Amino acid sequence: MPATRASTLTWGRHAALAACVVALGTVAACGTPTSGTPHPGSSSSTSSTLAAPWQGAFVASGLPAPVQSLQAVSCANALRCWAVGSSVATSAAPSGPVIAASANGGATWKVQPLPTGIGYLADIACGTTKACTAVGQAGGPGVGPGVILTTTNGGAAWTSQTVPAGTTDVTAVSCTAAVRCTALGTVAGHVTTLTPGGAAGAWIPGGPLPPAASVATSLACTDRLHCWATASNTTDPSHAVGSIDTTVDGGVTWIPQTVPSGTGAINSVDCVSVATRSNASTVTCTAVGTTSTVLNGTRTGQGIVLTSSGSAAWTSEPVPPSVADLLDISCGAGPCVAVGATATTAAQAGVVVLTPATGGSATIWRRSATVAVALPLTGVSCVSLAACTVVGESVSARLAA
């Protein structure tokens, strides 16, 4: 099989025009206002010029060698983004971890230097334009130990942190704007909360997710106490079902949530706190996944979107039938954007779905036009209605070994 190349897509607004920029391995959409009503979650500077629903096309922008695929992306603002992924394997070296950074909203990317001894990186979160945390594992999959990398200078230097003894993997991380970070890793066989606070950059263990959780798939925190986690709960060697848990004490205790019947894998969750007219705040969360319970191989289910408004129960929203699996969700712009894969195509091509409008009491999700991406899109980060970046992998470009 030929080597594949990561893709990136972004959308932005330049001068008086809504311009599109998409990196090869990243995807972005052009933000074009179609109504004058701002979304309640959007900033005043954005809502004055752009409003949901989004319209536009996706275009591609290039990534430097040797980036092969990108797994997750986090944007601190409309210009500064970081993504984690893997490099292309050659006859001289195996595939390794990559952190790529963009200072211009995804138009161009640079690979940043990493410490030695890192096997792969699974997730990244940036609380500011200087402070980011990336998580993963040393060695190959299943080898361990878990890895946490941090930077305080925008990625000019990344530093390995000390993880608790017995940590075999770290798979999810979330950082608030106040640079409070929380991660989830496997410690002594249990999916456990990890937070900084020890001496010399050490992270300390908190409470575990419910015992059924075998690996955390996503984490979203609105402040230092309130977080929502999605996890994969293995039912047999080939199948797993998803779960959602929440904490109100910073991960000391986790409370299971109720998800609709028929839910398969739950891959990602994002939560936003919205101020009300009474100066109170309410948190709305959106989770995505698939009806499929298959652990490995092509999923042939239907993509799912679950929503919750502060209660323990989650409800399903309709998703276009062409969507088989949704892998990541970002609601930082107000309306949400989800990415994943199309249904039952040979290569499970990438797909992006948006929440552009409401129809009565129901949210209407629509599929967005994208450039041809032959493999699933895996990560998305949207900071405003004018700035969104999506990452993934594409076979449209090939690298020589």
N, C-alpha and C positions, 0 to 999 in steps of 0.2 A: 504494500500500500504506500502511495507517495506521502511524503510529509505534508502535514496541513499547516495552515497559517491562521493565526488568530484574527478576529475581526472586531472593529469598533464602529459604533454609530452614535452620532450626537446631533442635537439640534440647537440652534442659537439664533439670536437677533442681532444683526449688525447694521449700523446706521439706521435707515428707515426701512430696511428690507428684512424679511424673515429668511435667513440663509441657512442652508443645510450643510453640515460637514459630517461625514461618516468615515471612521477609520477602518481599515481592513481588519476585521475582527471586532469592531465596535459599531453600534448602530445608533443613529440619532434622527429625530424628526424635526421638521420645521414648525415653529410655533407661529400660527397665524390667527389673529383674533377673529372670532365669528359672532361674538356677542359682547355687550358692554357690561355684563354682570360679573364681577370678580368672584372667584371661589372663596369661601370663608377661610380657607387655610392658606391662601396666597398672601405674599407680602404686599404692602401698599405700593412699593416701587414697581413691582411686577404687574399687579392687577390694573394699574393705570394704563398699561399699554397692551397687555395680553390677557385673554380670558379663555376659559374652556368653552367649547371643545377645541382641541388641537386639530390642525389640518397640516398637510405637507407630505413630503416624500423623504425616504431614507437614502442616504448616499454613503460611500465608504471612504475612509482615510487609512493611510498605511501605517503599519507598525514596524519598528526596527527588528532586524534579525538579532537574536535567534528566537523571538517570541513565536510560540506555536499556538497556544490557546490561552484564553483568559477566563478565570472562574468567577471572579467577583470584582466589583468596582465601588468606590466611594468617592464622592465629590464634596469638598468642603465649601465650595462656592461655584459660581458659574464658570470659572476658569480653571481651578486647581482640582485635578482628579488623580486618583491612584487606583491601579488594578493589579490583582495577583493572578498568576497563572503558571504556565510551564514553558520550557524552552524545547527546541527541536533536538531530538537525539541524533547523534552522528556515530560513525564507526569508531570514533575516538572517545566519545563521552556520552553517557546516558542523558535522558531528559532530566532537567533540573528546575528549580523554582525560579520565578521571575516576578519582580515588581516593576511595573511600567508607570510612568508619571507623565501627566500633561499639564502644561501651564497656560494653554490657550483653548480650553473647552473641548479638547479631544481632537483638534486639528492635527497635532503632531504629538508624538510620545517619545520618551527616553527611558531606557532600562537603567535602573538604579543598582548600585553595588550592594551585595548582601554578605552577611557573615558566612563562613564555611560551615558545612555540616548540616545544612537544611535539605530535607528530602522533598517536601512539597508544601505549598501554602493553600489554605482552603478559603480564607475570608479576610477581609480588611475593613477597618472603620477609621475615619478621619474626623476628629472633633473640631479641628481648626486647620488652617492652611500650613501649619507647622507640625502639628501633633497627630500621628497616625499609629495604629496598632494592627499588625498582621499576625495571623495564627495558622498553625499547621502541625507538621510532624518532621522529625529528623529521620533519616533513612527512608526506605520505601514504605508503601502502605502496609499497616499492620506491624511495622517494626518498632516504632516509637524511638525515643520519648516524644512527648508533645513539645511544641515550639511556640513561643510568643516573642515577636519582634516589635520594637517600638522605635519611633523617631521623634525628635523634638526640633528638627531643622528641615522639615519638608522632604526628608528622604536622602539628604546628602550623606547621612550615616544612619544605618539601622543597627540596633543593639539587641542581642539576645537576652531575654529575661530568665530568671530562675523560676521554674515551675515546681509544684509540689511533687515530692517523691511518689512514684507510681503513676504519674500522668503519661498515658500512652498516646494521646492525640488531643488536639485542641481544634474544634471544628467551627466555632461561631464566636463572633465578637460584636459588641455594640458600644459606641462612644457618644456621649452627649456633647453639646457645644461647650459645656463646662469642663470638658476633657475628663469626665468620669467614665472609665471603661469597665465593662463587664464581659467576661468570656465564659464559654461552656466547653469543658473538656472531659475526657474519660480518665477518671482517677480511681485506681484500684477496682476497675470494672464497673464503676457507676458514673453516669453523666453528672458532672458536678460544677457548681458555680465557681469561677475563679475571678479574683479581684486583686488589684495592686495594693500594697500596703506593708509588705515585709521590708526588711532591710536590704539595701543594695539591689533594688529593682526586683525583689522577689514577689511573686504572686502567691496568694494564700487561698486555700479551699474554703468554700462556703457550703451551702446545703445541696443535696442531690435532687435531680428530677425524680419523679415517680419511678419505681423499680422497673417498669416495663420498658422505659426508654433505653435504646441500645446505642444511639448516636444523636447528637443535636444537629439539626439541619439549618437553624436560623435563630437569631436573637434580635429583639428590638426593645430598647429601653427609652422611656421618655424623661426619666430623671434617675437619680442614684438609687431609688427605691423600687420603682415600678418598671417591670420588664415582662415581656411575653416571649416564650420560646416554642419553637416547633421541633419535633423529634421523630425519629423513625423507630418503631417498635417491632422488632423481628418476631414473626409468627412461626416461621420455619426457615430452613436454609435458603429458600428461593423467594420468600414473600415477607412483606412488612406492611404495617398500617401506620398512619401518621397520628400524632397527638399534639395538642396545644396546652401549655401550662403557663401560669402567671405567678409572679411574686410581687408582694407589696412591701417587702422588707430587705430589698437588695440581694435576694437570692439565698437568704437563710432558710426559707421554706418556699415550696412551690405547690400551687394548687391546680389540679387538673381541670380543664375546661371541657364542655360538652360539644362535640362536633357532630354534624349530621350523619345519619347512616349512609353507607355507600361511599364514604370518604376513603381514599386509598392513601398514597403518599402525600404528605404536606411538606413542601420544600422551603417555604419562606413566609415571613410575616413582617409587616411594617405597621407602626402605630404612630399617630400624630395627636398632639394635644391642641385643641381648638378653643380659643376664648369665646365665651358667650356674652350676650349683651349685659348680663348681670355681673360681669367681671369674674365669673367663675370659669372653670375650664372643664371640658369633657374630652375623653380619649376615644378615638375611633381606630379600630384595627382591621386590617385586611390580610388574609392569608391565602396562599395559592398552592396548587398541587395538581393531582390527577386522581381519577377513580381507580387507576391501576394499582395493584399491590406488588407488582413484579420488582424484585430487587436489582437484578442484572438483566441486561438485554433490552430490546426495544419495548417501550410501553405502548400499549394499544388502547388505552382508556380514553376518557374525556377529561379535558382540563377542568379544574374547579376553582372557584373563587368563594371564599368564606369571609363574612364580615361580622363584627361585633361592636357594639357601642357601650362598652363598659360593663356588660353583663357577662355571666359565665357561659351563656349559650351563644353559639355561632350559627348563622344562617347562610344558605347557599344563594348565589346570584347566577343568572344565566350567562353562559360563555358561548362564543361562536362555535358551531359544531366542528369546524376545521382545526380546532386546538386540541391536541392530545395531552399535553403536559405543560404546566407553567412552573418555571424553576425559580423565579425571583420576582419581587414586587417592590416598588418604590412609590410612596405617597407624599414625598416631601414637597412637591409642587402644589399640593392641594388635591386635585384629581390624581388618581393612581395610574401607573403604567406597569404592566406585567410582561415578562418575556418567557419564551419557552420553545416548544416544538410543535409542528403541525401533525395532524393525524395520519397515521399509517402510510407515510411516504417512505420510500426505500431508505433515504438518509435522514429522515425526521428533520426537515428543514426548519430553520429558525422562524419565529413568529413573535410579533409584538401586538399586545392588545391594550386599549386605552379606555378610560372612563370619561367620555366627552360630554355626556348629558344624562339627564334622568327622564324616565318615562313614567309619570305618575309617581308611585311610591317605590319603583324599582330602578336600579342603576342599569343603564344600557352599556354593555361592553362591546366595543367594535374592534375588528382586526385592522391594523394599520398597514399601509403599503410600506415595503422595505426593499432594499437591494437583495439580490439573490444570495442567501446564506444557506449553504447546503447542510449545515449541522446546527443543533440547537443553540439558541442564545441563552446565556447562563447568568448574566448579572445586569442590573440596571440601577442607576442613581440619578434622581431628578431633584434639583434644588429650587427650580422655579418653572413657571410655564414657558420660559424661554431657554431653559438649560437642562438638558437630559442626556445621559450617556449610557449606552448599552454595550456589553461585551460578550464575546463568544468565540467561536471557532469557525473557520470557513475553509473549504477545500478549493476555493477559487484561485488561490495562489499556492505555489509550491516552492520549496527551498531545496537546494542541492544538499546532499549529505556531506 
